[in-house]
Amino acid sequence: MAMRVLVGCKRVIDYAVKIRVKPDKTGVVTEGVKHSLNPFDEIAVEEAVRLKEKKLASEVIAVSCGPPPCQETLRTALAMGVDRGIHVEIGGKDYETLQPIHVSKILAKLAQEEKVDLIILGKQAIDDDANQTAQMTAAVLDWPQGVFASKIEKMDGTLKIQREVDGGVEYVEAKLPAVISSDLRLNEPRYATLPNIMKAKKKQIAKKSISDLGVDITPRVEVLTVEDPPVREAGAKVESVEELLTKLKDLGRI
Amino acid sequence: MLVGLLGRNNMTLTKIIFNKVQLSLRGTVRLLATVPESSKAPGRVHGGYNFELTDEQKEYQALSRKFAREEVIPVARHYDETGEYPVEILKKAWKLGLMNHGIPEKYGGAGLSHLGGCLITEELAYGCTGIATAMEANNLGQAPVILAGNEEQKKKYLTRLVEEPLMCAYCVTEPGAGSDVAGIKTKVEKKGDRWILNGQKMWITNGGKANWYFVLARSNPDPKCPANKSLTAFIVDADLPGVSVGRKEQNMGQRTSDTRGVVFEDVEVPNENVLLGEGAGFKIAMGAFDKTRPPVAAGATGLAQRALDEATKYSLERKTFGKFISEHQAVQFMLAEMTIGVETSRLAYLRAAWEIDQGRRNTYWASIAKALASDVANKCATDAVQIFGGNGFNCDYPVEKLMRDAKIYQIYEGTSQIQRVIISREHLKKFKEIV
């Protein structure tokens, strides 16, 4: 009973780029800046493709929400082995105020339309570090969730998920259909091969609009300002443990 | 990333720079340089030249870039020091389809355009030109077969390269004849349905690792017979009795590349391995160069870009006379000249590759690109060492390797002098046609 898998692919500013705050403090500079597939989503795609190679998944569909360049993000996923992509076109102001709460509803709707058995998302996006979408999607669908997954095993009708939590490692068994969010050690994503990059050209990317899906994306959060973190101050050297304790007390830290 | 490294502990300045120069080039530096951000509104197409790459080209350029940063750069120094053949890297590149990309789809290859192939070569050369040359020699060996092979030859000798990570080599140069291809002495005599090959080739890249060789030999011993009738081209299986390879040569640079002498002693080559026919060899060999010079120019550009990036990084970290050296005009001017060289070399090889993709003879463009890029690579490498100062001369820093690796670009694939012979000949020919 091979699963149908949906994978989330968020287009984020590339991890290696130095982030700069816009002079008007309304956000960060994105114009002309290199973007790529969110690293945790890349791990999610890799996991889905591996499930397909093990014949545990029959079809893998990648979804990306945002402006037209999201199609490049989907092409990266297609080049890794995903079967087809869905681009939910959202632009301008709507995109700036898009939050996990909205995305989770979009993914839930798509999962139902596509009759999906498993949703794999990255645990968080490296731009907002929200770590909410997977949990919210599971809640909207009322599906079990296994987040921060570092290993997934298919059992009979369920998934055994190894999760990395603060206290160590936890095992959860979830009945299908389920939602999983990928953590760093789930796998090491492959390079797309040249033949697969060429093949990805022929794979289909369907376009959907918010109205097609009937999801409400009214903003729920208002960004007041975006500022640089404070510049790191110089440290001070101390001669002994006693001096350290005195200094900390003086600063009111202990 | 960089701030974290700086703030760490009591590392000496040199070590910090060393670490950063080694580590932070992965993925960071050139990301914004040559891959245009397509989130910009599509430009108005005015017709004429187009400097935009296709989406697929951008993708596999990015793949090659990633591979170079993450797989090649970390091991390049090791292979340079030991001189061992980079088998593991070649296998990885082969698996990703980064090798043999020019083989037509019919025979299992990616059938990439020449321009596309050059993009890959530049990125890999950025990582290590020794490793890139080992891969590029495959393209050089295959080129005559793709150009002039018949159906059986292509099927037999190209398909195997796609099915297994095998190498091939291009055997034309001899101890006594390099630039003067017409002066080669390796001879071949027809005996029944076989050709008996005797002679010695030298400086053959992948000489000791090839599964088969493209060999040029003299089939007509008459000294009055012109070159374009007296030489014949063959595909020679490396395991034929009589084929032997010399020791791996110790070279100044690109040391991981396998360069050897190859000796043919009464080797019996079947008639079906003749390319095109008796006497067609010279034309095939020269035709292959038009296709292989642009990627060699691309490789030289990759090295030049690496030299520029390393020098720029260093200049933003090293201080002298109270300022970062990047703030001193002498250094700025050196970086500017390096940049001029890199950008123009790139345009040159892209044009040369594009011409051949249009189905036109590109000899003029290919020679210009190769001549320019090889000189630029050497200048950039030398200047990079200069910018690094004393550190540049030291093996713990990456630039001395670039300088050693760059030199061969002015020699192989047609020396800088031969390129100038070709360019002036083509130029005068063109000029005489219009005046």
Interface residues (C-beta under 8 A of the other chain):
Chain A: D14 A16 V17 T30 E31 G32 V33 K34 H35 P67 P69 E72 R75 T76 A79 Y191 A192 T193 L194 P195 I197 M198 A200 K201 R232
Chain B: M1 V3 G7 G27 T28 L31 L32 V35 E37 S38 S39 K40 D55 E56 E59 Y60 L63 K66 F67 K95 L96 G97 L98 H101 A110 L112
